[in-house]
Amino acid sequence: MPPPGMPTEELLIARFRGHARRLFWSALVLIATFGATAYFYGNLPAGFENWMLLTAAGVLVILAVVVPFVIWYSRSTTVTTRRVIARHGIGARQRREMSHARGYTIAVRRGPLQRMWGAGNITLSNGVDAPLRLPNVPNVTLVHETLADQIEVGQILAHRDAQASGD
C-alpha cells in the first residue's frame, strides 16, 4: 500500500466477456449447415447446382454464426483497482467507466438459465450517472465480491488521502 498522498498504481484485476452460452445456437447452426451441405453436395435434383448450395450455406454461416460471434467478441469488461471499464461496438467503439472511489451500488439479477450456468446481470449505479449494465457476466458471484471489495478499498484510500492532505 502506498504512503498517504502518493498515487496508487492501477492494476488489472479481471477482463471478461459475456458468457459464451449465447453462442450455443450459432454452434448448432454451424454443425447442421456443414452436415447438410456435405449430404446434399452432388445429390441435388436437376435444376439446382452445387454453387447454389454452397452460396446458401455461406450466407447462413455468415448471418447465423459469424455476425453473432463478432457482436459477442466486441463487448468486454475490465475491472482494475481504480475503475470498471465496459467497452462495446464493432466500428465505433463506446467506452463507459465507473470509479470505485466514488462508490456505487451493485445489483445482481440472475434468471433460471443464468443460475444454471453461474452467470448473471450486474448493474452498477452511483446515483448520478446512468447505470452501467454488465449482461451475462460469467462467475457473477465472484465478480460481485471483487467489485464490493474494490469499492471498500477505493473509499478507504480516498478517505486516507483526504485526511493526509488536510493536515
C-alpha positions as CSV (number, residue, x, y, z in Angstrom):
1,M,0.0,0.0,0.0
2,P,1.5,3.4,-1.0
3,P,2.1,6.1,1.6
4,P,-0.7,8.7,2.1
5,G,-0.8,11.3,-0.7
6,M,1.0,9.1,-3.2
7,P,-1.0,7.9,-6.2
8,T,-1.7,4.2,-6.3
9,E,-0.8,2.2,-9.4
10,E,-3.7,1.0,-11.4
11,L,-3.6,-2.8,-11.7
12,L,-5.7,-5.2,-13.8
13,I,-7.9,-7.4,-11.7
14,A,-10.1,-9.1,-14.4
15,R,-11.0,-8.8,-18.0
16,F,-14.0,-10.8,-19.3
17,R,-16.7,-11.0,-21.9
18,G,-20.3,-12.0,-21.6
19,H,-21.0,-15.7,-21.0
20,A,-20.4,-17.7,-24.2
21,R,-23.5,-19.7,-23.8
22,R,-25.3,-17.2,-26.1
23,L,-23.2,-18.7,-28.9
24,F,-24.8,-22.2,-28.5
25,W,-27.4,-21.7,-31.3
26,S,-24.7,-20.4,-33.6
27,A,-22.6,-23.5,-33.0
28,L,-25.6,-25.7,-33.6
29,V,-26.4,-23.9,-36.9
30,L,-22.7,-24.3,-38.0
31,I,-22.7,-28.0,-37.4
32,A,-26.1,-28.5,-39.1
33,T,-25.1,-26.4,-42.0
34,F,-21.9,-28.3,-42.6
35,G,-23.7,-31.6,-42.2
36,A,-26.5,-30.6,-44.7
37,T,-24.0,-29.2,-47.2
38,A,-21.9,-32.4,-47.1
39,Y,-25.0,-34.5,-47.5
40,F,-26.6,-32.6,-50.4
41,Y,-23.4,-31.7,-52.3
42,G,-23.6,-33.6,-55.6
43,N,-27.0,-35.1,-54.7
44,L,-29.4,-32.3,-55.6
45,P,-32.2,-32.8,-58.1
46,A,-31.9,-31.3,-61.6
47,G,-32.2,-27.6,-61.8
48,F,-30.1,-27.0,-58.7
49,E,-26.4,-26.5,-58.8
50,N,-23.8,-27.1,-56.2
51,W,-22.7,-23.5,-56.2
52,M,-26.3,-22.6,-55.1
53,L,-26.0,-24.9,-52.2
54,L,-22.5,-23.5,-51.2
55,T,-23.8,-19.9,-51.6
56,A,-26.8,-20.6,-49.3
57,A,-24.6,-22.3,-46.8
58,G,-22.1,-19.5,-46.8
59,V,-24.8,-16.8,-46.3
60,L,-26.3,-18.8,-43.5
61,V,-23.0,-19.3,-41.8
62,I,-22.2,-15.5,-42.1
63,L,-25.6,-14.4,-40.8
64,A,-26.1,-17.0,-38.0
65,V,-22.6,-17.7,-36.9
66,V,-20.1,-15.0,-37.8
67,V,-22.2,-12.0,-37.0
68,P,-23.3,-13.2,-33.5
69,F,-19.6,-14.1,-32.7
70,V,-18.3,-10.7,-33.8
71,I,-21.0,-9.0,-31.7
72,W,-20.2,-11.2,-28.7
73,Y,-16.4,-10.7,-29.1
74,S,-16.8,-6.9,-29.5
75,R,-18.1,-6.5,-25.9
76,S,-15.7,-6.7,-23.0
77,T,-15.4,-5.6,-19.4
78,T,-12.3,-4.7,-17.5
79,V,-12.0,-4.4,-13.7
80,T,-9.0,-2.6,-12.4
81,T,-8.0,-1.4,-8.9
82,R,-9.4,2.0,-9.7
83,R,-12.4,1.5,-12.0
84,V,-14.7,-0.7,-14.1
85,I,-14.5,-0.2,-17.8
86,A,-17.1,-1.5,-20.2
87,R,-16.4,-1.4,-24.0
88,H,-18.6,-2.4,-26.9
89,G,-19.0,-1.7,-30.5
90,I,-17.7,-3.0,-33.8
91,G,-16.9,0.0,-35.9
92,A,-17.3,2.9,-33.5
93,R,-16.2,1.7,-30.0
94,Q,-18.1,3.0,-27.0
95,R,-16.5,3.0,-23.5
96,R,-18.1,3.6,-20.1
97,E,-16.2,3.8,-16.8
98,M,-17.2,3.8,-13.2
99,S,-14.8,4.7,-10.5
100,H,-14.5,2.6,-7.3
101,A,-13.6,5.6,-5.2
102,R,-16.9,7.4,-6.0
103,G,-18.8,4.3,-4.8
104,Y,-21.8,2.7,-6.4
105,T,-24.5,0.2,-5.7
106,I,-24.2,-3.3,-7.1
107,A,-27.4,-5.1,-8.2
108,V,-27.2,-8.7,-9.4
109,R,-30.1,-10.3,-11.3
110,R,-30.0,-14.0,-12.3
111,G,-32.6,-15.8,-14.3
112,P,-33.1,-19.6,-14.1
113,L,-30.8,-20.4,-17.0
114,Q,-28.2,-17.9,-15.7
115,R,-28.2,-19.6,-12.3
116,M,-27.7,-22.9,-14.0
117,W,-24.6,-21.6,-15.8
118,G,-23.3,-19.5,-12.9
119,A,-23.9,-16.2,-14.8
120,G,-25.9,-13.1,-14.1
121,N,-26.5,-9.5,-15.0
122,I,-24.8,-6.8,-12.9
123,T,-26.0,-3.3,-12.7
124,L,-23.7,-0.6,-11.2
125,S,-25.3,2.7,-10.2
126,N,-23.7,5.7,-8.5
127,G,-26.9,7.8,-8.4
128,V,-25.5,10.5,-10.7
129,D,-24.7,8.9,-14.0
130,A,-26.7,6.4,-16.0
131,P,-26.4,2.9,-14.6
132,L,-23.7,0.7,-16.1
133,R,-25.2,-2.7,-17.0
134,L,-23.0,-5.7,-17.5
135,P,-25.1,-8.5,-19.1
136,N,-24.3,-12.3,-18.8
137,V,-21.3,-11.9,-16.5
138,P,-19.7,-15.3,-16.0
139,N,-18.9,-16.3,-12.4
140,V,-21.2,-13.5,-11.3
141,T,-20.8,-14.2,-7.5
142,L,-17.0,-13.8,-7.7
143,V,-17.2,-10.6,-9.8
144,H,-19.8,-9.2,-7.3
145,E,-17.5,-9.9,-4.4
146,T,-14.5,-8.4,-6.2
147,L,-16.4,-5.2,-7.0
148,A,-17.6,-4.9,-3.4
149,D,-14.0,-5.3,-2.2
150,Q,-12.7,-2.7,-4.6
151,I,-15.3,-0.2,-3.6
152,E,-14.3,-0.6,0.0
153,V,-10.5,-0.3,-0.7
154,G,-11.0,2.6,-3.1
155,Q,-13.1,4.5,-0.5
156,I,-10.6,3.8,2.3
157,L,-7.7,5.1,0.2
158,A,-9.7,8.2,-0.9
159,H,-10.5,8.9,2.8
160,R,-6.9,8.3,3.9
161,D,-5.6,10.6,1.2
162,A,-8.2,13.3,2.0
163,Q,-7.1,13.2,5.7
164,A,-3.4,13.3,4.8
165,S,-3.9,16.4,2.5
166,G,-6.0,18.1,5.2
167,D,-3.1,18.1,7.8
